[in-house]
Amino acid sequence: MQSIATDAVASSDAEQSACRKAAWRLVPLLALAYFVNYLDRTNVGFAALTMNRDLGLTASEFGFAAGIFYVGYCLFEVPSNLALYRYGARKWLARIMISWGLFAAATSLAAGATSYSLIRLLAGIGEAGFFPGVIFYLTLWFPSQYRTRMMGWFLAAIPLSSVFSGPLSVSMLKLDGSFGLHGWQWLFILQGLPACVLGALCLIVLTDTPDKAKWLTPDERAALQSAISNEQQGRPGEHSFSRSLRDTRVWLLAAILFSYIIGILGIGVWLPTILKTHHLSDTQVGFATALPYVVASVAMLTWARVVAKSRRYVKHLALTCGLAAIGFFGSVASDSLMPAMIGLTAALVGLSSVRTCFYSIPATFLSQEARAGGLAFINAVGSLGGLCGPYMVGWLKDVTGSFKAGLIGMGSMLVLATVLTLVLRKIIKED
């Protein structure tokens, strides 16, 4: 008995050491990649400050072109993730990063609504599979007790990206005229090409699975692989992608994500323009956009720690969606800048904290075989909200002459996400 206890302690120490090494080696690079990724997704909001005038885009045309990215993204999401499962994360994630970097930079070639929409569509195809691919990759490396914290640090790239996006993008707009290019063209080029460099780094740094990691000791490899295998064997649930598509929980998660993404990308794309209506300069818009995301970044990491300890993922998903809805509704209560900023900050705290709860849920009932495709399917269906959100806000702006209707619409979708989450909690029977 004593020998067994000693072996268990040694295995636990080796497991902790392996997770610590993996965290330092893998997560910073993936988080940096997601930082650049989210920058490339939402920088169109800052480009619009001058690009829409140069290209003659209406609010509806801009919103449609910004959102059509998600048509290509959604159509190729599942095939991309199944390819990642087959060929390995190291090569496939590198391919994705290089593809999206090239297309993001190529947005600088847009000459009108049609060409802009086409390039955005191609960028979505190139990027398809990155986010669910990373989430799946983390499940191969970290047992559940570590996974939520790792996801929290990875997902912190979203609000952090938005913190730097404003000042960085506005400074690039000031390059207008350099070498005959508009400022918005420099923005797309300088923010797109770093993804190609990070893709090349992935080939050097990433390792597909723990058993292939030469930078772990044999004991660390064995302990980590054993922990993940034991966790998988003890999990009831679906064991194929096709069967997971018949799971009510999968469809509920897709519907929740769809409602959520309408909010997060609707505000992500339109926030600079919304703030511009408060008679701010471009520089002021850049810094005013950053402030809510600073608060959201701190709140998200704090909330992730609470979720990791409680493991009540569905409960906290309902709380974060509910907070986002309240924030959106509060932002339209007054025409003044300060109340609007307080409401939008509350909304972004909720929206930023949603993902750490949400993406911890599928791994609680999907097997490894079903997880790559299941996560991609949930993300593909949910990401269609990326087309609806920006277009909805732009269309409502053209129809009503105000962004208030769009903000109320996004708040309503977060109310729907909250209700669907409560239904999911009833099905999963979380305490």
C-alpha positions in Angstrom: 0.0 0.0 0.0 2.8 2.4 0.9 4.5 1.6 -2.5 1.3 2.4 -4.3 0.9 5.7 -2.4 4.5 6.6 -3.2 4.0 5.9 -6.9 0.8 8.0 -6.9 2.6 11.0 -5.4 5.5 10.6 -7.8 3.0 10.4 -10.7 1.2 13.5 -9.4 4.5 15.5 -9.2 5.5 14.4 -12.7 2.0 15.4 -14.0 2.2 18.8 -12.4 5.7 19.3 -13.7 4.6 18.3 -17.2 1.6 20.6 -17.2 3.8 23.5 -16.0 6.3 23.0 -18.8 3.5 22.6 -21.4 1.8 25.7 -20.1 4.9 27.8 -20.5 5.8 26.3 -23.9 2.5 26.1 -25.7 0.0 28.7 -24.2 2.0 31.9 -24.7 2.5 31.2 -28.4 -1.2 30.2 -28.9 -2.4 33.2 -27.0 -0.2 35.5 -29.0 -1.6 33.9 -32.2 -5.1 34.5 -31.0 -4.2 38.1 -30.1 -3.2 38.7 -33.7 -6.2 36.6 -34.9 -8.7 38.7 -33.1 -6.9 41.9 -34.1 -7.3 40.8 -37.8 -11.0 40.0 -37.3 -12.0 43.3 -35.7 -9.6 45.8 -37.1 -12.1 46.5 -39.9 -14.0 48.6 -37.3 -11.1 51.0 -37.1 -10.4 50.8 -40.8 -14.0 51.9 -41.4 -13.3 55.3 -39.9 -11.6 56.2 -43.2 -12.1 53.2 -45.5 -15.8 53.5 -45.8 -15.5 57.0 -47.2 -12.6 56.0 -49.6 -14.5 53.0 -50.9 -18.0 54.6 -50.8 -19.4 51.9 -48.5 -22.8 52.4 -46.7 -23.3 51.1 -43.2 -25.2 48.1 -44.5 -22.5 47.3 -47.1 -19.7 47.5 -44.6 -21.7 45.4 -42.1 -22.3 42.7 -44.7 -18.7 42.6 -45.9 -17.4 42.5 -42.3 -19.8 39.6 -41.6 -19.4 37.6 -44.8 -16.0 36.5 -43.3 -18.1 34.1 -41.2 -19.7 32.4 -44.2 -16.4 31.1 -45.4 -15.3 30.5 -41.8 -18.4 28.4 -41.0 -18.5 26.4 -44.2 -14.9 25.2 -43.7 -14.8 24.9 -39.9 -15.7 21.3 -39.6 -13.5 20.0 -42.5 -10.6 22.0 -41.2 -10.9 20.6 -37.7 -11.2 17.0 -39.0 -8.1 17.6 -41.0 -6.3 18.9 -37.9 -7.3 15.7 -36.1 -6.0 13.6 -39.0 -2.7 15.5 -39.8 -1.8 16.9 -36.4 -2.2 20.3 -34.8 1.4 21.5 -35.3 1.2 21.5 -39.2 -2.5 22.4 -39.5 -2.5 25.3 -37.1 0.6 26.7 -38.9 -1.2 26.4 -42.2 -4.2 28.2 -40.9 -2.1 31.1 -39.5 -0.1 31.6 -42.7 -3.3 31.5 -44.8 -5.3 34.0 -42.7 -2.2 36.3 -42.4 -1.9 36.5 -46.2 -5.6 37.1 -46.8 -5.8 39.7 -43.9 -3.0 41.6 -45.5 -4.6 41.3 -48.9 -7.6 43.2 -47.6 -5.5 46.3 -48.4 -6.2 45.6 -52.1 -10.0 46.1 -51.8 -11.3 48.7 -54.3 -15.0 48.6 -53.5 -17.9 46.7 -51.8 -17.6 43.6 -54.0 -13.8 43.1 -53.8 -13.8 43.9 -50.1 -16.5 41.3 -49.5 -14.7 38.7 -51.6 -11.4 39.1 -49.7 -13.2 38.9 -46.4 -14.8 35.7 -47.5 -11.5 34.2 -48.5 -10.0 35.3 -45.1 -12.7 33.4 -43.4 -12.0 30.2 -45.3 -8.3 30.6 -44.5 -8.9 31.0 -40.8 -11.5 28.3 -40.4 -10.6 25.8 -37.7 -8.2 27.9 -35.7 -10.1 28.6 -32.6 -11.8 25.2 -32.1 -8.6 23.6 -33.2 -6.7 25.2 -30.3 -9.4 24.3 -27.8 -9.2 20.7 -29.0 -5.4 20.9 -28.8 -5.5 22.0 -25.2 -7.7 19.0 -24.3 -4.9 16.8 -25.6 -2.4 18.4 -23.3 -4.2 19.4 -20.1 -6.4 17.3 -17.7 -9.6 19.0 -16.7 -8.3 20.5 -13.4 -5.8 22.5 -15.4 -7.7 23.1 -18.6 -10.0 25.9 -17.6 -7.1 28.0 -16.4 -5.2 27.3 -19.6 -8.2 28.3 -21.6 -8.6 31.5 -19.5 -5.0 32.6 -20.3 -5.5 31.7 -24.0 -8.8 33.5 -24.2 -7.4 36.5 -22.4 -6.0 37.4 -25.8 -9.4 38.6 -26.9 -9.9 41.5 -24.5 -6.1 42.2 -24.5 -6.2 42.4 -28.3 -9.0 44.9 -28.1 -7.1 46.9 -25.5 -4.2 47.5 -27.9 -6.3 47.4 -31.1 -7.6 51.0 -30.7 -4.3 52.9 -30.1 -2.4 50.6 -32.5 -4.9 50.9 -35.3 -5.4 54.6 -35.0 -1.6 55.1 -35.2 -1.5 53.1 -38.4 -4.3 55.1 -39.9 -1.9 58.1 -39.5 0.4 56.5 -42.1 -2.0 57.7 -44.7 -0.2 58.7 -47.8 3.1 56.9 -47.0 4.3 55.2 -50.2 1.1 56.1 -51.9 -1.1 53.9 -49.6 -4.1 54.9 -47.5 -3.8 54.5 -43.7 -6.4 51.7 -43.7 -4.3 49.8 -46.2 -1.2 50.1 -43.9 -3.4 48.9 -41.0 -4.4 45.6 -42.9 -0.8 44.9 -44.1 0.9 45.6 -40.7 -1.6 43.7 -38.7 -2.0 40.8 -41.1 1.6 39.7 -41.9 2.6 38.8 -38.2 0.3 35.8 -38.4 2.5 34.3 -41.1 5.5 34.6 -38.8 3.6 33.0 -35.9 2.6 30.2 -38.2 6.2 29.4 -38.9 7.0 29.5 -35.2 4.2 26.9 -34.6 6.2 24.4 -36.7 9.1 24.8 -34.4 7.5 25.1 -31.0 4.3 23.0 -31.0 4.2 19.2 -30.4 1.1 17.3 -31.5 0.7 15.1 -28.3 2.5 14.6 -25.0 4.0 11.3 -26.0 6.0 13.0 -28.8 7.3 15.8 -26.5 11.1 15.4 -26.3 11.2 18.4 -24.0 9.4 16.4 -21.3 11.2 13.7 -19.3 10.0 10.1 -19.8 8.2 10.2 -16.4 6.5 13.4 -17.2 5.3 12.1 -20.6 4.0 8.9 -19.0 2.2 10.7 -16.1 0.5 13.3 -18.4 -0.5 10.8 -21.0 -1.9 8.5 -18.2 -3.9 11.3 -16.6 -5.5 12.3 -19.9 -6.2 8.7 -20.9 -7.8 7.9 -17.5 -10.0 11.0 -17.7 -11.1 10.0 -21.2 -11.9 6.4 -20.1 -14.0 7.6 -17.2 -16.2 9.9 -19.4 -19.5 8.6 -20.6 -20.7 10.2 -23.8 -20.7 10.2 -27.6 -17.9 8.4 -29.3 -18.2 9.6 -32.9 -18.7 12.9 -34.6 -21.9 11.7 -36.4 -23.5 10.6 -33.1 -22.5 13.8 -31.4 -24.7 15.6 -34.0 -27.7 13.8 -32.5 -27.0 15.1 -29.0 -29.4 17.9 -27.9 -26.6 19.4 -25.8 -24.5 20.0 -28.9 -27.3 21.8 -30.6 -28.1 23.9 -27.5 -24.4 24.9 -27.3 -24.4 25.9 -31.0 -27.6 28.0 -30.5 -26.1 29.7 -27.3 -22.9 30.5 -29.2 -24.8 31.9 -32.2 -26.7 34.3 -29.9 -23.5 35.2 -28.0 -21.4 35.9 -31.2 -24.0 38.3 -32.5 -23.2 40.3 -29.4 -19.4 40.0 -29.2 -18.8 40.6 -32.9 -21.5 43.1 -33.3 -19.9 45.3 -30.7 -16.4 44.3 -31.7 -16.8 45.6 -35.2 -19.0 48.6 -34.5 -17.7 50.0 -31.2 -15.3 52.5 -32.8 -18.0 53.9 -35.0 -20.5 54.0 -32.1 -18.1 56.0 -30.0 -17.4 58.3 -33.0 -21.1 59.4 -32.7 -20.2 61.0 -29.4 -18.1 63.5 -31.3 -14.7 62.0 -30.4 -11.6 62.3 -32.5 -10.0 59.2 -34.1 -7.3 59.2 -31.4 -9.9 59.6 -28.6 -11.9 56.8 -30.1 -8.8 54.5 -30.0 -8.2 55.1 -26.3 -11.9 55.1 -25.4 -12.3 51.7 -27.1 -9.4 50.3 -25.1 -10.7 51.3 -21.6 -13.7 48.8 -21.4 -11.4 46.0 -22.6 -8.9 46.7 -19.9 -11.6 46.2 -17.3 -12.9 43.1 -19.2 -9.4 41.5 -19.3 -8.9 41.7 -15.5 -12.5 40.6 -14.8 -12.2 37.7 -17.3 -9.1 36.2 -15.6 -10.6 36.6 -12.2 -13.8 35.0 -13.3 -11.9 32.1 -14.9 -10.2 31.3 -11.6 -13.7 31.2 -9.9 -15.0 28.9 -12.6 -12.0 26.6 -12.4 -12.5 26.1 -8.7 -16.3 25.6 -8.8 -16.4 23.7 -12.1 -20.0 24.9 -12.4 -19.5 25.9 -16.0 -23.2 26.2 -17.1 -24.2 28.3 -14.1 -21.4 30.8 -14.8 -22.3 30.8 -18.5 -25.8 31.9 -17.6 -24.4 34.6 -15.3 -22.0 36.0 -17.9 -24.6 36.1 -20.7 -27.0 37.8 -18.3 -24.5 40.4 -17.4 -23.8 41.1 -21.0 -27.5 41.6 -21.7 -27.9 44.0 -18.8 -24.9 46.0 -20.0 -26.2 46.4 -23.6 -29.6 47.6 -22.3 -27.9 50.0 -19.9 -25.8 51.5 -22.6 -28.8 53.0 -24.3 -30.4 54.4 -21.2 -28.9 57.8 -21.8 -27.4 59.7 -24.8 -24.4 60.8 -22.7 -21.0 59.2 -23.2 -20.3 58.2 -19.6 -23.5 56.1 -19.0 -23.0 54.5 -22.4 -19.4 53.6 -21.5 -20.4 52.1 -18.2 -23.1 49.9 -19.9 -20.7 48.8 -22.7 -18.0 48.0 -20.2 -20.4 45.8 -18.2 -21.5 44.1 -21.5 -17.8 43.5 -22.4 -17.0 42.0 -19.0 -19.8 39.5 -19.5 -19.0 38.8 -23.1 -15.2 38.4 -22.4 -15.9 35.9 -19.6 -18.4 33.8 -21.5 -15.8 31.8 -23.4 -14.0 30.4 -20.4 -17.2 28.9 -19.2 -18.6 27.9 -22.6 -15.6 26.0 -24.0 -15.2 24.0 -20.8 -18.6 22.4 -21.3 -18.2 20.2 -24.4 -15.2 18.3 -23.0 -17.4 17.2 -20.1 -19.6 14.9 -22.3 -17.8 14.5 -25.7 -15.2 11.9 -26.1 -11.8 12.7 -27.8 -13.0 11.0 -31.0 -16.1 13.3 -31.2 -14.5 16.4 -29.7 -12.6 17.7 -32.7 -15.6 17.5 -35.0 -18.1 18.4 -32.3 -16.3 21.5 -31.2 -15.9 22.5 -34.9 -19.6 22.0 -35.5 -20.6 24.0 -32.5 -18.3 26.8 -33.5 -19.3 26.7 -37.2 -23.1 27.0 -36.5 -22.5 29.5 -33.7 -20.1 31.6 -35.8 -22.9 32.3 -38.3 -23.8 35.0 -35.7 -20.6 36.7 -36.9 -22.5 37.4 -40.2 -25.7 38.4 -38.5 -24.3 40.7 -35.8 -22.3 43.2 -37.8 -24.9 43.3 -40.6 -27.8 43.6 -38.2 -26.2 46.6 -36.4 -25.4 48.3 -39.7 -28.9 47.7 -41.2 -30.6 49.0 -38.1 -28.3 52.1 -38.2 -29.3 52.8 -41.8 -33.0 52.2 -41.1 -33.3 54.1 -37.7 -30.4 56.6 -38.0 -29.1 55.4 -34.6 -27.1 52.6 -33.1 -29.6 52.2 -30.2 -31.7 49.7 -32.0 -28.6 47.6 -32.7 -27.5 47.7 -29.1 -31.0 46.6 -27.9 -30.9 43.8 -30.5 -27.6 42.5 -29.2 -28.9 42.7 -25.7 -32.0 40.7 -26.7 -29.8 37.9 -28.2 -27.9 37.7 -25.0 -31.2 37.3 -23.1 -31.9 34.4 -25.4 -28.5 32.9 -24.7 -29.2 33.1 -21.0 -32.5 31.3 -21.3 -31.0 28.6 -23.5 -28.2 28.1 -21.0 -30.7 27.6 -18.2 -32.4 24.9 -20.4 -29.0 23.3 -20.9 -28.3 23.3 -17.1 -31.6 21.5 -16.6 -30.6 18.8 -19.1 -27.0 18.4 -17.9 -28.3 18.5 -14.2 -25.4 20.6 -13.0 -25.6 21.3 -9.2 
